[in-house]
């Protein structure tokens, strides 16, 4: 079957809303299809080149950001805090490994979430599940839970404003290496972790002074003054993604211009269904979650469907097994892909397989389990002689209490209620994410 941006509509599909107002849906899709792209195809090609280096072990992928972006929490402070955290983690990893870090945010489009059930029940009342702000509202009311196609316009506008600010931060001087001390977030600064980061900052300051004495300053060297943060999200709502798909005049190929990189979730990777059909036709770098239910033959078929030319940097396999399962399920998949000679980027998502529920009713993740899965991921690659290419984290630059554990803040289950702000799943706060970055740098060195 020949591919078009709408050919996915001929296939069965999961995790999609049912819009009661089909007329409004078609009007919104038509409107979005005429809006300017949020990213340019050339940027997506650049990211693919950088991911190819990560797949060869010449760079490392750092992908992170919100579980689900929110219309209500949209403000410049939240965006700036995440940007600063990405810069901090980038600096820690780059200094430890001596490799360039490919920074990809779960930002400017991460509005849709898959759910384990179509219905949510509270006190005997059942309503459609919340599927992310691009689809319906989080408030537990009949009106809020009705899928609203006009939310796609809101998501586009918020994504556009977010990208505008991120590009300003990246090009306007905030990323200057002379400002590494300014990236240290206020609530971390006085902690032991903040002091550890400051010690690293002083080493970078000394290096910058040496380079300046040699005539290399940030005024004349863009690499010292600017950076790039690429965007990504799970392309779950295909109505929105189709409307944002454009053909590039340079290479005459189709790109999803809602983000630089898109990924397929573990619940929507069925080879005979709509999401695989859509993804096989776009030329962005793409990701696919790989969970414990993935079979060896299925994985090879999926790779062949999504990357038939075996192109480097095209496909990022995001492993999300859980700390208790990764050693059992991942090695055989890794070996099969290696034996088949498939070019992929392997990255570790230590978040989604480690969700647990506390006695007081909060969904959380324990830092020790997150760290354990990361450690095992690297150990398995070392034993197999393959490349651990990246990390994929749900995290925020804010001082939230959503994941338990870590030495930097030691959050207990009783602490979760104080600042539990996530729209869906628990995120690492800035302290926990930075602590993990320091540990990760040591792992990569080993």
N, C-alpha and C positions, 0 to 999 in steps of 0.2 A: 504494500500500500504506500503510495507516495505521501510525503509529509507536507502538511501545511500548519500554520499556527493554530488552526481550529480542528485538526484531524483527531485530537484527543477526545472530542465530543462523540466520536463513534465507538468509544470504548467504555466498558464499565468503570466506575470510579468510586473511591472510598473517601470518607472524611470530608464530604462536601455538604454545604447547607442547602436547604430547600427554600428558595425565595418565593414567597406567596405572590409578590408583584413582579411578574415576568416582564411587563412593559417597562417598568422603571429600570429593571436589570439591563435590558437591551439598550436603553437610553444611556445609562451610565457607561456601559462597555463602549458604546460608540463615541461618547465624549472622551473617555480616557485614551482611546486609540488615536485621537487627534492631538493629545497633549504632548509637549516636548519630552524626550527621553530623560530619565533621571541619570543615566550613565551613558558613556559613549562606547561604541564597539571597540575602539582602539585601546581603551582602558582595560576592557575585558581580555583583550589579546595580551596586553602587558602583564596582567595578573597570571595568565596561563604560562607565560615564559618564566615568571618567578616561581610558580608552583612546580614547574619542571625541574628547577634547581633544587627545590625542597625534596622532590622525589629521588634526586640523585645524591642527596646528603650535602649539597653545597649551600643550602639555606634551611631555615626552619620556619614552619607556619605557626603563627599565633592567631587563633580565631576565638573571639569572645565577645560577650555582651549580654543584653537582656534575654531572659526567658521569653517574654512577650512584651513588646513596646505598648505603651498606653497613651491614649489621647489625653487623659486627665493629668498624667505626670509629665507631660511634654514641657520642658523648659530648658533654657540654655545651661543652667547649673548642672543638671543631670548629664547633659551631653559633654560638657567640659570635664566633669569628674571622670567619666568613662574614658575620654580621650587622654587625660593625664595618666590614668592607670595603665592604659595601653602603652604609653610612652615609657612609663617606669618599667613595666614588664619587658618591653622591647630592649631597654638599656641593660637590664639585669641579664637577660638571655644573650644578647649580642656580646656583652663584655665577657661573659663566662665561656661562650662557645667560639668566639671569633668568627661567627657566621652572620650574614645579613638575616634579619627577621622579616618575614612577610606578614604584615599586620592586616587582618581582616576582621571587621566588626560585625557582630549580629546587630545591625543598626540600620535605620532609614528604610525599614520594610518588614521587620520581624513582628507582624501583626496577627498572624493566623496560627492557631495551635490545634494539633490533632487531639482527640479525646478518646478515652477508653470506653465511654458510653455515650449514646445519643441523648440520654436524659440525666438530669441531676435531681436528686430528691432530698428535700429538707423538711423535716417535721411532717412527713406524709404527703407533701406537695411535690409533684414532679413537673419540671419544666425542661425545655431544650437546653442542652449543655452550652456553656459559654465557650465559644470557639475563637476568641480573639477579637480585638476591637474593629478589625476590618470587616467582621461579619455581624456580631451582635454585642450587646452590652453585658458587663459583668454583674450588674444589679439583678437580684433574684426576683424579677417581676415578669409577667407575661409580655408586657410591652417591650421591655429591654431585650428579651431573648428572641424576639422575632428577627430573623436575618434582614438587614437593611442594606440594599445595594449602594446607597449613597455614602456608606462608610468607606467604600473604596476611594471615593474622591477625597475624603478626609485623610485617608492613609497616604494617598499620593501627595497631598499638600504638606503633610507632616514630614514625609520622607524627603521632599524637595527642600524644605526649610532646614532639616537636619543635615543634609548633604552640603548645603550652602555654608552652614556654620563649621562643619568638619573641615571643609576645604579651606575656609578662612583660617582656622587654627593651624592646619598643616602647612599652609603657604605664608601665613602672615607673621610668623616669628615665634609663636608659642613652642614650636618644635625645635627651636634653636638649641644646639648642644651647650651653649653658654648659660642656658636657663634650666639645667637639670635639677637644681635645688627647688625651683618653683613648681616642679611637677609633684613634689611630695605633698600629698593631701593633708589637710590640717589635722584631721583626727588620727592620722598615723604618726605625725611628726615627732611627738614626744615618746612614742613607744620604742621598745628595743628594735623593732623591725624598721621604724623610721630612721633610727640612728644608724642601722646597718646600711640603709639606702644612702644616707648622707655620707657615710664613709666611701661608698662607691662613687658618689657624686664628686667628692674631693679628688679622687684618682682621675676622673674624667676631666675635671678642671685643670689639673696639672698637665694632662695630655693636650688640652686645648691651648694652654699657655705655650707649651713647647711648639705646637704646630704654628701658632701665631708668630712666634719668634722666627720660624722658618718661612714666614710670609703667607701661610695658609690660614685665612680667617673666614668666618661665616659670611662676611660681606662679599667675598669673591668666590666662595665655594658653596654652591647650593646644597650639596649633600650634608653640610654642617648646619644649615639654616632651615631646611624644609624636610618634609617627610610625606608619605602617602599612606592613608588608611582606606583600604578597599571596603566595600559593603557586601553583605550577604544576608540571606534569609531562607527559610524553608518555603519553597514555592508550592504551597499547599492549595491555595485558592486559584485554580487555573483560569477562572474568568478574568481575574485581575492580570495574571501573567500573560495571557493571550493578548489582552488589550495593550500591554506594554511591549509587545514583541515587534521589532522593526528589522527591515532588511538594510544592511549596511552597503553603501555605494562603493566602498573600497574593495571589498572582496565578494560582494553579491551574496552574502550569507546572512542567515537570520540570527538575531541576538535578542535575549530577554533584557530589555533596557530598564528594568526595575531595580537591578543590582548587578554588581560585577560577578558575583558567584551565587548560584542557587543550589540548594540541596533537596534530596528526596528523603523523607522520613522512613523509619523502620516499618511503619504501618501502611505505607503507600507505595512500596517498591515491587508490587506484583508485576511480573513480566508481561502479563496479558492485559494490563489495565492502563488507565488514562495517563497517569503521571509519567510512566516510562515512555509512553508514546510522545508526550509533549517534550520531554527532556532530550530524546534522541535527536530532535531536529534543531535545537538551539546550539550555538557555538560558543557560549560562555564556558569557562571552567565550571564544572558541576561537582557536587558531592552526593554521596549516598550513605546513609546510616547502615551499619552492619551489626546486627544483634545476634544473640545466641541461637535464634531460630533459623539463621541463614545456613543453607546447605552448600557444600562445595560445588556441585554441578550448577546450582542456582546462581552462585556468585560468578562463576565463569560465564554463564549465559547473560547475566546482567552486565558484566564488563563488556562482552561482545556487542550487546545491544546499545550501550551508551558510548562506547569508545571503539567502534569497529576498526578504525585505522591504527589503534594502539598508540595514540598520540601522547607524548609526554606532557604532563601538566593539565590534561583534560579532565581526569577523573580523580577525585579525592575520596577515598574510602574511609569513613569516619566510624571507628570501632567503638561500640557502646555495649559491652557485655555485662559489666558488673564485676566487682572485685572478687566475688566468689565463683565466677564462671569463666573469666577470661582465659585462665590457664587451661581449662578443659576444652573450650571451643575455638579459641583464636589460632593456636599453632597449626592445626590442620588446614584452615582456610589460607593462612599465610603461605604455607608450604605449597599448596596447590597453585596459588597465584604466581608464586616464584617459579615453580616447575613449568608453568604454561608460558612464562616469559612476558607477562602482562605489565605494561607501564602504568603504575598507579602511584598516588601519594597516600601513604598510610598515616592517618592521624588518630589520636586517642580522645574520645569523649568519655571522661570518667564520671560524668554527672548522671546521665539518664538511666544507667543500670544500677544505681545506688540509692534510689529513693526509698525512704522508710517513713512510717507514721509513728509519732510519739504517743505516749499515754494521754497527753493532754490535747490530742487531736490535730497536731500540726504535721504537715508533710515536710520532711527535711532530708538532708543528706549529711552524712558524717565525714568530716575532713579526712580522718584516717582511712576510710574506705576509698575516698577519692584518690588520695595519695597512693594507696596500695594498688589500685588499678593502673595508675600511671607507671609505677615502678615495675609491675609485671609486664606491661606493654613494652617497656624498654628492654627488660630482661629477655623476653621472647624474641624480639628482633635481634638482640645481640647473639643469642644462641643460634638463630637461623641465618645470621649473616646478611640480614636485610636492613632497610633504612626506616627508622622511626621518624617520620617527616613532620609531625606537627601535633598540636594540642587544640582541643575544642572545648571551651568552657562557657557555662552560664554564670555570668558575674556582673557586678555593678561597681561603679566607682563610689557608691554611697556607703554609709556606715549602718548597714542593715543587720538584722539578726535572723537569718533564715537557714544557714547551715551550721551544724554543731561542730565543736572541736576546734583544733589548731592551737599551737602554742602562742600565737600572736594575740588572740582575743578570747580563747577558751569559752566559747558559747555553750551553755547547757540547754537541755530541752525546756527548762523553766524560763530561760532567757528569751526564747523565741518570740513570745508575745510582745516584747517591748518595741521592736521595730521590724515587724514582719510585713513587708510592703509589696511583695511580688504579686503580679497578676495571675500567675499559674504555679510555676515550679520554683523551689528554693534556689537562690543564687549565692555564690561566694561573695562576701563583701570585699572591699578593697584590700584590707589587711590579709585576709585569707588568700586572695589571688596573688598578692605580691609575695607572700611566704611561699606559696607553691612555685612561683617563678624562680626564686632563689634555689629551691630544692631541685627544680627541673634543670637548671643550669648545671648543677653538680652531676645529675644523671647523664646529661648529654656528654659532658666531659669524660665520664667513665666509659 
